Amino acid sequence: MPKTTETKKIELEINGQPAEGEEGDTILEVAEKNGVEIPTLCNMDEIEPSGACRMCLAELESGELVTSCTHPAREGMKVETENERIHNLRKLNLELQLTNTDVDPDCTGDETRCELTKLVEEYDLDPERFGGEKRSHPKMDDNPFFELDHDRCILCGRCVRVCDEVRERSAIELIGRGFETKVAPPLDESLTEGTCQFCGQCVDACPTGALTSKMRLDKGDPNDVETTSTICTYCGVGCRMDVKTRDGEVVDVAPDPDAPANDIRLCSKGRFGFDFVNREDRLTEPLIKEDGEFREASWEEALELVSDNLGRIKEESGSDAIAGLSSATCTNEENYLFQKFMRATIGTNSVDHCARLCHASTVAGLVRAFGSGAMTNSIGEIRHADTILVTGSNTTESHPVIGLEVKKAVKDGANLIVADPREIELVQEGDADIHLRQNSGTDVAWLMGMINIILEEGLWDEEFVEKRTENFEELKESLKDYPPERVEEITGIDQDKLREAARMYGEADKGTILFAMGITQHSHGTDNVLSVANLAMVTGNVGRESTGVNPLRGQNNVQGACDLGALPNVYPGYQNVDVKENQEKFEEAWGRDLSPEVGLTVVEMMNAAEAGDVRGMYIMGENPMVSDPDIGHVEQGLDNLDFLVVQDIFMTETAEHADVILPAASFLESEGSFTNSERRIQKLNRAIEPKGNTKPDWEIISELSSRLGYPMNYDSAGELTDEITEVTPIYGGITWERIQDKHGLQWPCRDEDDPGTKFLHEGEFSRGKGKFHGISYRDPAETPDENYPMTLTTGRMYYHFHTRSMTGRSKGLDELVPEAYVEMNPADAKSLEVDEGDKVSVSSRRGEIEIKTKITDRVPEGTVFIPFHFAEAAANRLTNSVLDPIAKIPELKVAAVKVEKLGEN
């Protein structure tokens, strides 16, 4: 039940014993707090109580029977929750339930789901006492993830309410009347045709086994499993989950109820997307390419060949002729060791990873403005904001659990502003109060325009600006270029709507900004981020709970990979490589001379490879042949290398170009830690043993380094964790021992007495004072013309992740969305005479793909959208590799393209 901010203690008597609770508690809640068990079938902590199952009956002093889950506890109340009358009524209630319902005998004792079966045993019931007709609806088996056996359903409504109240999908409901009532999608349609997103929350809520994950079916005794709490390997939310395994195979996944970032929530990928681990096409042996074909090799032969070739290139052309890509999917320990290998073993700072392609401009911009490039606040704070501005983030698809936080805030009364060229789900489903539909690549203009209005209307926080910031006059001067009229001309946003949004954000007591790659992936991405920082600072929305500037990280450990130095310009902890003091510190720690020269970024590496300046590359867990811009150019660069070694779990599009492939353990076969988007370091636990002859990445790196003359002698990932604390001040208190706690720690955490930091910049910015920046507007590097008249923008979609090396091998996810598509506005489709599903050619100055059309008004006229996941119709064959001059991030979000209908469809 809802609580007030301050709660008053109450005392009452339960079953003759004193009990203590809080004002606003129900009888059931007080009972639970005092160790008194009351059976329930329809109740869950996360949903509003209904009392529908009548199992939680309690008897008041007056003799009145009430449902304890709905009845409020009162001071001095005397209540009984167990006596002969109540026991007999519960027993009768259960027997009547069983008149129409089958009991699932296979889940006896399964603590996670078979509450009904356990109660039948506890009350020693005869399921056939009253006989009667059983329900006989066909099983609902219309999707790849779970089935619903109506004959085992007691119509408690938990699945319906959790879908509605926790997920806000309303994908299922109770339909029909009387004996024919059943759980089904509205109008009894298929789940795949409705609003279901297959998160599995309904399965977790079911108390009878009626809803069952297909991973569990025919997998034997559900109790004969090992349960491991670990961290999801998909997006940057950092969801903690319980992985259930038997004989080295995943048989079920559920949310860990103690999870700090996701509570009881997972998305479809986190719930059902891990069957890839047991795929037959896993790499399980080292491979060496000979005469264009791969053959299996021993670890000894493969590592010797790698060390010989990298050593030869280093000797012939110097250390900078070798470059390395680390991985946002690997652990903190593995990223730390990879960059140490490149710097100490090879001798170059040319180490980077996919953060260059997603949030490099976030780091560059926020470090300049605030002194730190990370998410300022925590995920759980979002629901308590007054106003939320979401820009450049399709939150409910790319970060589904954070999307639920936004929806929760809106449901509780928060204002929501969405700025996005597409009508994302937060707009389509009515969550947004205001949708600013800007022209692609014009974010600086509308952000600075909002600031201009906020100053003009006196909505800025003068005290905050005066005491906690600097360079305000430069900002004010640059705002002269952004009157609402000019902003409308540039962005297409109606100036009255812009004023409405500016007032809504400017008047908020707690305004929070969420953004992702729609802001960062531009040739002026750093300017976009600086503009976001300007907006937050001018309104004083930094350094307090439920405020801040919150970049949502795209991959499970992209934050950690940045933190631990998998970047060409910084050592672990963002310590610049070209500062002599830092260089000397790491030389002493690692016992090697280090280069003071800033290394190459991802795109620069490919340019240098094509030019012959980079001759060898070591790529760990990255797939640039799908993820990088202008893939044709990437391919030329990789093929021009003298030697390429790829370390991965599958034969990716990039691995196909390798000379040697080293098979790595998957995340479920590894130990270490991940750092999520909110700076939370959490322990990754091994759930199964490595497949075949695979090895954890850190072991492979260590062995290779030793062969190249720089011994790395580690016995465990924990040794690396503790080494990180010695050289990385922001991780100084994050020891292997401390991260055993499921809640982890949020950096900065500078010593072992430091509890970590929930939100940044309280009282003072990391750089001292926050710095405003005057920003000049620049058009995207490439705009439509008569040859390429449309704008292409790219992004993610709900059921797939990054380059599909994992989700493309997850049977259910791939079944739902097996191929690429291009979203096109109905007006554009009409002018091209294209129908839904027709194949079209989409071409840019860099390449061409053929792809099916999806006609929708989610995209505005003149713009097409392609999810970048699909190698078969790779959006990044079309995208522009022009770089932001500061962050060196490519302009993946805007490219000029031509769309043509193909002859025979």
LOSE-223013 format. One record per residue (C-alpha): residue in one letter; y, z, x. Coordinates in steps of 0.05 Angstrom, whole numbers, padded with zeros to 5 digits, always signed. Each point is the difference from the previous one (the first is absolute). Layout:
# residues N
aYZX...
This chain:
# residues 905
m+00000+00000+00000p+00072-00012+00024k+00031+00057+00039t+00072+00020+00008t+00028+00004+00070e-00004+00076+00001t-00061+00031-00034k-00009+00071-00025k-00064+00037+00013i-00041+00022-00060e-00059+00047-00007l-00055-00004-00051e-00073+00018-00010i-00057-00050+00003n-00070+00025-00018g+00024+00072+00008q+00026-00012+00070p+00073-00003+00022a+00026-00069+00016e+00066-00026+00027g+00033-00066-00012e+00068-00033-00008e+00042-00011-00061g-00017-00070-00026d-00073+00004+00021t-00055-00014-00050i-00058+00049-00009l-00043-00049+00039e+00049-00002+00058v+00003+00076+00004a-00075+00004-00003e-00007-00049+00058k+00050+00039+00041n-00041+00063-00010g-00069-00029+00013v-00023-00003-00073e-00039-00063-00015i+00010-00035-00067p-00039-00064-00013t+00039-00063-00018l-00016-00073-00010c+00066-00032-00019n+00047+00039+00046m+00026-00021+00069d+00056+00030+00041e+00037-00066+00005i+00005-00015-00074e+00030+00035-00060p-00052+00044-00036s-00025-00022-00067g-00054+00050-00021a-00042-00058-00027c-00068+00022+00026r+00006+00072-00028m-00042+00026+00058c+00055+00045+00028l+00003+00045-00061a+00029+00069+00008e+00005+00057-00050l+00065+00037-00009e+00004+00074-00017s+00012-00020-00073g-00066-00037-00001e+00034-00068-00001l-00035-00054+00040v+00045-00044+00043t-00010-00054+00053s+00017+00034+00065c+00026-00064+00032t+00056-00007-00051h+00015+00072-00022p+00055+00034+00040a-00015+00066+00034r+00046+00058-00021e+00019+00066+00032g-00048+00054-00022m-00048-00048-00034k-00073+00020-00006v-00048-00058-00002e-00075-00012+00006t-00027-00063+00030e-00074+00017-00003n-00037+00036-00055e-00058-00015-00046r+00044-00033-00053i+00034-00046+00051h-00066-00014+00036n-00034-00022-00065l+00059-00043-00021r+00001-00035+00068k-00075-00011-00004l+00006-00028-00071n+00057-00045+00022l-00041-00028+00057e-00061-00011-00044l+00044-00039-00050q+00027-00041+00058l-00070-00017+00021t-00017-00025-00070n+00034-00065+00017t-00001+00002+00076d-00051-00010+00055v+00000+00048+00058d-00002-00032+00068p-00061+00031+00035d+00013-00034+00066c+00064+00038+00016t-00028+00069-00009g+00038+00046+00047d+00049-00053+00022e+00061+00044+00011t+00048-00058-00005r-00015-00028-00069c-00056+00027-00044e+00033+00058-00034l-00036-00013-00066t-00069+00000+00032k+00014+00067+00034l+00023+00031-00065v-00063-00025-00036e-00041+00036+00053e+00043+00062+00000y-00005+00008-00076d-00074-00020+00000l+00010-00052-00054d-00048-00045-00036p+00038-00067-00002e-00041-00022-00061r+00009+00063-00042f+00041-00035-00054g-00030-00069+00010g+00046-00052-00030e+00020-00070+00018k+00022-00013+00071r+00059-00044+00017s-00023-00069+00020h+00057-00040+00029p-00014-00051+00055k+00018+00023+00070m+00069-00021+00024d-00017-00038+00063d+00056-00051+00005n+00026+00016+00070p-00027+00007+00071f+00015+00074+00009f-00027+00045-00055e-00037-00001-00066l+00008+00040-00064d-00064+00023-00036h+00027+00017-00069d-00065+00036-00018r+00018+00055+00050c+00073+00005-00022i+00022+00062-00039l+00069-00028-00017c+00035+00057+00036g+00057-00047+00016r+00008+00022+00073c-00005-00071+00026v+00050-00025-00051r+00050+00055+00015v-00006-00004+00076c+00012-00075-00004d+00061+00011-00044e+00030+00063+00030v-00018-00004+00074r-00004-00076+00011e+00047-00021-00057r-00043-00062-00013s-00027+00013-00071a-00055-00048+00017i-00051+00035-00045e+00004+00037-00066l-00044+00027-00055i-00011-00057-00049g-00038-00005-00065r-00012+00053-00053g-00050+00055-00012f-00069-00013+00028e+00024-00067+00029t+00054+00032+00043k-00005-00018+00073v+00039-00005+00065a+00023-00071+00013p+00060-00042+00020p+00050-00014-00057l-00029-00051-00049d-00067+00010+00034e+00016-00054+00052s-00026-00003+00071l+00029+00048+00050t+00014-00058+00047e+00046-00031-00053g+00042+00063-00012t+00042+00049+00039c-00057+00034+00038q+00009+00002+00075f-00069+00028+00015c+00024+00062+00035g-00062+00038-00022q+00038+00060-00027c-00036-00006-00066v-00067+00004+00037d+00021+00063+00036a+00023+00031-00066c-00064-00013-00039p-00040+00065-00011t-00064-00033-00025g-00019-00057+00046a+00019-00051-00053l+00048-00033+00049t-00035-00014+00066s+00021-00036+00063k-00045-00059+00015m-00004+00024+00071r-00040+00059-00026l-00047-00038-00045d-00072-00005+00026k+00020+00040+00061g-00048+00058-00011d+00016+00074-00010p+00076+00007-00003n-00006+00069+00033d-00039-00026+00059v+00062-00023+00036e+00046+00022+00056t+00073+00009-00019t+00054-00012+00052s+00074+00011-00012t+00038-00055+00037i+00060-00046-00005c+00006-00069-00033t+00008-00059+00047y+00044-00043-00045c+00075+00011-00013g+00046+00052+00030v-00005+00053-00055g-00055+00036+00038c-00045+00017-00058r-00053+00052+00015m-00067-00015-00032d-00072+00026-00003v-00049-00052+00025k-00072+00011-00023t-00052-00032+00045r-00076-00004+00006d-00039-00032+00057g+00063-00029+00030e+00024-00033-00064v+00059+00016-00045v-00025+00017-00069d+00064+00027-00032v+00073+00017+00014a+00045+00048-00038p+00068+00033+00012d-00002+00064+00040p+00030+00052-00047d+00035+00033+00060a+00036-00064+00020p+00073+00012+00018a+00026-00071-00010n-00040-00027-00059d-00024+00060-00041i-00058-00026-00042r+00022-00072+00003l-00027-00062+00036c+00011-00074-00012s-00055-00052-00010k-00004-00014+00074g-00006+00073+00019r-00051+00013-00055f-00044-00062+00002g+00021-00040+00062f-00045+00028+00055d-00064-00040-00009f+00025-00044+00057v-00025+00053+00049n-00072-00018-00016r+00009-00075-00002e-00052-00042+00035d+00054-00039+00037r+00026+00062+00037l+00007-00012+00074t-00054+00044+00031e-00010-00030+00070p+00049-00026+00053l+00009-00075-00002i+00017-00049+00055k+00022-00071-00013e-00035-00054+00040d+00011-00075-00012g+00038+00017-00063e-00055+00043-00031f-00009+00076+00000r-00062+00034+00026e-00019+00073+00000a+00009+00038+00064s-00010+00071+00027w+00059+00047+00005e-00009-00002+00076e+00007-00076+00002a+00057-00004-00050l+00043+00055+00031e-00013-00028+00070l+00024-00069-00023v+00062+00030-00032s+00018+00042+00060d-00012-00058+00048n+00046-00047-00039l+00056+00050-00013g-00004+00022+00072r+00003-00072+00024i+00060-00017-00043k+00037+00063+00023e-00013-00016+00073e+00020-00074-00007s+00060+00005-00046g+00020+00073-00004s-00007+00053-00054d+00049-00033-00048a-00046-00060-00006i-00043+00045-00045a+00021+00025-00069g-00034+00045-00050l+00002+00011-00075s-00019+00070-00024s-00018+00015-00072a+00031+00035-00059t-00071+00011-00028c-00025+00038+00061t+00011+00074+00012n+00058+00034+00035e-00046+00015+00058e-00022-00073+00006n+00071-00026-00003y+00022+00050+00051l-00056-00020+00046f+00011-00075-00010q+00074+00004+00020k-00020+00045+00058f-00050-00053+00021m+00052-00056-00002r+00052+00041+00038a-00041+00039+00050t-00062-00044+00009i+00031-00070-00007g+00071+00018+00019t+00041-00032-00055n+00040+00023-00060s-00020-00062-00040v-00036+00039-00054d+00017-00006-00073h-00033+00001-00069c+00012-00021-00071a+00058+00049-00011r+00040-00055+00033l-00014-00042-00062c+00015+00054-00052h+00045+00058+00021a+00029-00016+00068s+00068-00006-00033t-00010+00067-00034v-00009+00034+00067a+00058-00038+00032g+00047+00013-00058l-00016+00072-00016v+00000+00021+00073r+00070-00027+00006a+00024+00033-00064f-00040+00065-00001g-00034+00007+00067s-00070-00006-00029g-00035-00061-00028a-00048+00032-00048m-00004+00018-00074t+00049+00057-00009n-00034+00036-00058s-00070+00013-00027i-00039-00037-00053g-00005+00060-00046e+00076+00006-00002i+00009-00067-00036r-00019+00028-00068h+00058+00050+00003a+00056-00050+00015d+00055-00012-00051t+00008-00074+00017i-00047-00045+00038l+00021-00066+00031v-00060-00045+00016t+00017-00063+00039g-00044-00049+00037s-00062+00039-00022n-00050-00021-00052t-00020+00073+00000t-00054+00003-00053e-00039-00056+00034s+00012+00012+00074h+00002+00077-00003p-00033+00016-00067v+00000+00076+00007i+00073+00001+00018g+00012-00046-00059l-00030+00055-00043e+00049+00050+00029v+00057-00046-00021k-00029-00008-00070k-00009+00076-00005a+00073+00010+00018v+00023-00050-00052k-00044+00032-00052d+00033+00067+00016g+00070-00030-00009a+00019-00031+00067n+00042-00064+00002l-00032-00060+00034i+00037-00059+00032v-00043-00058+00025a+00030-00053+00045d-00049-00058+00009p+00001-00075-00011r-00066+00006-00038e-00013+00038-00064i-00047+00050+00032e-00043+00046-00043l+00052+00056+00000v+00045-00050-00036q-00052-00033-00044e-00027+00065-00027g+00069+00027-00018d+00005+00055+00053a+00064-00028+00030d+00067+00016-00032i+00034-00055+00040h-00029-00061+00033l+00044-00032+00053r-00031-00069+00009q+00033-00023+00065n-00009-00067+00033s-00051+00005+00056g+00031+00023+00065t+00066+00025-00027d-00012+00075+00004v+00058+00017+00046a+00048-00026-00051w-00023+00040-00060l-00011+00064+00040m+00069-00003+00031g+00028-00020-00067m-00030+00064-00031i+00032+00042+00054n+00067-00034-00012i-00004+00018-00074i-00021+00072+00015l+00061+00009+00045e+00046-00035-00049e-00023+00046-00057g+00001+00064+00041l-00074+00012-00004w-00010+00011+00075d-00014+00067+00032e+00064+00012+00040e-00023+00066+00029f-00066-00028+00025v+00034-00061+00030e+00052+00043+00035k-00046+00053+00028r-00064-00037+00014t+00016-00072+00016e+00042-00044+00046n+00028-00071+00002f+00020+00002-00074e+00063-00041+00012e-00041-00059+00026l-00041+00002-00063k+00062+00002-00044e+00030-00060+00036s-00062-00042-00009l-00003+00016-00074k+00061-00044-00011d-00049-00059+00004y-00040+00025-00059p+00040+00002-00064p-00045-00005-00062e+00022-00072-00014r-00022-00025+00069v-00064+00041-00004e-00017-00034-00066e+00013-00068+00031i-00047+00014+00059t-00055+00038-00035g+00000-00025-00071i+00005+00073-00025d+00048+00009-00058q+00057+00043+00025d-00002+00045-00061k-00073+00015+00012l+00015+00014+00073r+00054+00050-00022e-00050+00033-00048a-00050+00008+00057a+00053+00026+00048r+00021+00053-00050m-00071+00020-00015y-00017+00010+00073g+00069+00028+00019e-00002+00053-00054a-00070+00025+00017d-00008+00069+00028k-00066-00020+00033g-00003-00075+00013t-00058-00028+00039i-00009-00070+00027l-00069-00033+00009f-00005-00066+00037a-00051-00043+00034m-00007-00069+00029g+00046-00034-00050i+00056+00034+00038t-00028-00004+00071q-00032-00069+00008h+00064-00039+00011s+00039-00029+00057h+00052+00052-00019g-00050+00055-00016t+00034+00052+00044d+00065-00013-00037n-00036+00011-00066v-00027+00067+00023l+00068+00021+00027s+00030-00017-00068v-00052+00044-00034a+00017+00056+00048n+00074-00009-00014l-00013+00006-00075a-00040+00064+00008m+00050+00033+00047v+00062-00018-00040t-00029+00037-00060g-00027+00059+00041n-00072-00017-00019v-00031+00017+00067g-00027+00066+00028r-00018+00030-00067e-00064+00004-00041s-00013-00060-00045t+00054-00043+00032g-00002-00043+00062v-00017-00069+00025n-00075-00012-00006p-00032-00061+00031l-00070-00009-00028r-00047-00018+00056g-00048-00056-00013q-00063+00021+00037n-00039+00064+00007n+00024+00016+00070v+00059-00045+00014q+00043+00062+00005g-00047+00032+00050a-00006-00064+00042c+00076+00000+00007d+00003+00074+00013l-00052-00006+00056g+00035-00055+00038a-00034-00065-00022l+00068-00033+00008p+00028-00039+00059n+00063+00042+00009v-00023+00073-00008y-00052+00048+00026p-00033+00049-00050g+00052+00039-00040y+00052-00057+00003q+00018+00015+00073n+00032-00063+00028v-00038-00035+00056d+00064-00021+00035v+00026+00071+00009k-00018+00024+00070e-00012+00072-00021n-00052-00023-00052q-00033-00047+00049e-00008+00056+00051k-00027+00047-00053f-00056-00047-00019e-00014-00021+00072e-00013+00073+00015a-00042+00010-00062w-00042-00063+00010g-00001-00003+00076r+00022-00073+00003d+00063-00039+00016l+00029-00028-00064s+00044-00060-00016p+00071+00013-00023e+00005-00068-00032v-00003-00005-00076g-00060-00042-00020l-00011-00057-00049t-00004+00007-00076v-00053-00032-00043v+00036-00066-00012e+00026-00002+00072m-00072+00008+00025m-00022-00062-00039n+00060-00039+00026a-00017+00021+00071a-00073-00017-00010e+00018-00070-00022a+00046-00007+00060g-00054+00025+00048d+00038+00062+00021v-00050+00045-00034r-00070-00020+00023g-00043+00056-00028m+00000+00042-00063y-00037+00061-00025i+00003+00006-00076m-00028+00063-00034g-00007-00001-00076e+00056-00050-00014n-00006-00068-00032p+00062-00041+00018m-00033-00064-00023v+00015+00024-00071s+00054+00053+00007d+00050-00034+00046p+00053-00051-00019d-00009-00074+00015i-00076+00005+00010g-00004-00069+00029h+00043+00024+00058v-00043+00063+00007e-00062-00043+00005q+00031-00043+00055g+00017+00063+00039l-00069+00031-00006d-00035-00065+00019n+00044-00007+00061l-00021+00067+00029d-00046+00003+00060f-00036+00059-00030l+00000+00036-00067v-00039+00063-00017v-00002+00024-00072q-00026+00069-00021d-00015+00004-00075i-00051+00015-00054f-00006-00071-00028m+00005-00072+00024t+00072-00008-00021e+00041-00064+00003t+00028+00025+00066a-00067+00021+00029e-00024-00072-00009h+00048-00019+00057a-00025+00055+00047d-00039-00008+00065v-00031+00069-00008i-00007+00042-00064l-00012+00075+00006p-00030+00031-00064a+00036+00063-00022a-00019+00057-00046s+00033+00001-00068f+00045+00057-00024l-00059+00033-00035e-00037+00000+00066s+00059+00029+00040e+00036+00065+00013g+00073+00013+00015s+00063+00003-00041f+00046-00044-00041t+00074+00010-00013n+00021-00021-00070s+00067-00026-00025e+00029+00070-00010r-00015+00018+00074r-00062+00041-00018i-00054+00002+00053q-00068+00009-00033k-00070+00005+00029l-00046-00060-00006n-00072+00024-00005r-00062-00041+00016a-00042-00012-00062i-00055-00044+00029e-00025-00019+00069p+00026-00064+00032k-00038-00062-00022g-00046-00036+00049n+00028-00001+00070t+00072+00012-00020k+00044+00051+00034p+00064+00037-00019d+00062-00036+00027w+00019+00057+00046e-00067-00003+00035i+00005-00075+00011i+00071+00006+00029s-00022+00057+00045e-00059-00039+00028l+00041-00062+00011s+00055+00039+00035s-00049+00033+00047r-00028-00068+00019l+00071-00024+00016g+00010+00057+00049y+00036+00052-00043p-00053+00051-00022m+00006+00027-00071n-00049+00056-00009y+00002+00027-00071d-00057+00033-00037s+00032+00002-00069a+00058-00023-00042g+00024+00072-00001e+00015-00003+00075l+00047-00057-00013t+00034+00037-00058d+00015+00058+00047e+00024-00047+00055i+00049-00031-00050t+00031+00069-00013e+00015+00007+00075v+00042-00063+00005t+00027-00011-00070p+00052+00052-00021i+00000-00017-00075y-00076+00011+00001g+00004+00061+00045g-00032+00048-00049i-00051-00047-00030t-00064+00021+00035w-00072-00020-00017e-00012+00071-00025r+00060+00000-00047i-00015-00066-00034q-00067+00025-00023d+00039+00027-00060k-00002-00052-00056h+00075+00002-00011g+00015-00023+00071l+00069+00007+00031q+00064-00039-00007w+00039-00017+00063p+00044+00020+00032c-00046+00058+00017r+00021+00022+00069d-00046+00058+00016e-00060+00038-00028d+00044+00048-00039d+00037-00057-00034p-00023-00011-00073g+00025-00072+00002t+00057-00033-00037k-00001-00018-00074f+00066-00039+00002l+00045-00022+00057h+00073+00010+00018e+00012+00066-00036g+00066+00027+00026e+00004-00052+00056f-00024-00070+00013s-00049-00013+00057r+00056-00034+00038g+00050+00055-00017k+00045-00036-00050g-00022-00056-00045k+00033-00065+00020f+00030-00050-00049h-00001-00074+00018g+00044-00056-00023i-00044-00058-00020s+00019-00074-00005y-00040-00041-00049r-00044-00057+00026d-00041-00050-00040p-00074-00005+00013a-00017-00043+00060e-00029-00054-00046t+00026-00017-00070p-00023-00053-00049d+00025-00072+00009e-00018-00068-00030n-00062-00006+00043y-00026+00071-00012p+00034+00020-00066m-00035+00065-00016t-00002+00070+00029l-00067+00030+00021t-00008+00075+00002t-00065+00035+00019g-00030+00069-00011r-00061+00040-00020m-00041+00006-00063y-00039+00059-00029y-00072-00019+00012h+00005-00025+00072f+00025+00027+00066h+00033-00031+00060t-00044-00058+00026r-00060+00013-00046s-00046+00015+00058m-00022+00061-00040t+00017-00013-00073g-00024-00072+00005r-00068+00031+00017s+00002+00051-00056k-00041-00031-00056g+00037+00027-00059l+00070-00010+00026d-00015-00071+00022e-00032-00015-00067l+00064+00018-00037v+00045-00042+00043p-00041-00049+00042e+00053-00049+00019a+00074-00009+00015y+00053-00020-00051v+00073-00018-00001e+00044+00031-00054m+00047-00050-00031n+00052+00006-00054p-00016-00037-00065a+00063-00043+00006d-00021-00023+00070a-00071-00013-00024k+00026-00042-00057s+00044-00042+00046l-00059-00012+00047e-00047-00013-00059v-00046+00055+00025d-00047+00041-00045e-00031+00068+00012g-00054-00005+00053d+00021-00069+00025k-00002-00009+00075v+00066-00016+00034s+00021-00013+00071v+00050+00049+00029s+00032-00023+00065s+00054+00024+00048r+00026-00025+00066r-00059+00035+00033g-00060-00017-00041e-00033-00015-00067i-00052+00034-00045e-00035-00018-00065i-00002+00056-00051k-00010+00014-00074t+00060+00015-00045k+00012+00062-00040i+00056-00012-00050t+00042+00062-00013d+00071+00022-00011r-00010+00055+00052v+00034-00048+00048p+00068-00030-00013e+00012-00075-00004g+00002-00033+00068t-00044+00053+00032v-00075+00003+00012f-00041+00059+00022i-00066-00001+00039p-00040+00062+00020f-00012-00006+00075h-00072+00027+00001f-00039-00065-00006a-00018-00038+00063e-00025-00059-00042a+00071-00012-00026a+00039+00040+00050a+00072+00011-00020n+00017+00013+00073r-00014-00073+00016l+00067-00010-00035t+00042+00060+00021n+00056+00000+00051s-00008+00034+00068v+00075+00006+00012l+00014+00072+00023d+00048+00055-00017p+00039+00005+00066i-00006+00076+00003a-00069+00017-00028k-00032-00067+00016i-00034-00001-00068p-00012-00070-00029e+00029-00024-00065l-00063+00002-00042k+00035+00010-00066v+00042-00064-00005a-00020-00071+00017a+00020-00067-00029v-00059-00038-00030k-00019-00061-00041v-00050+00004-00057e-00037-00062-00023k-00054-00011-00052l-00065-00027+00028g-00031-00061-00029e-00066+00024-00031n-00004+00073-00023
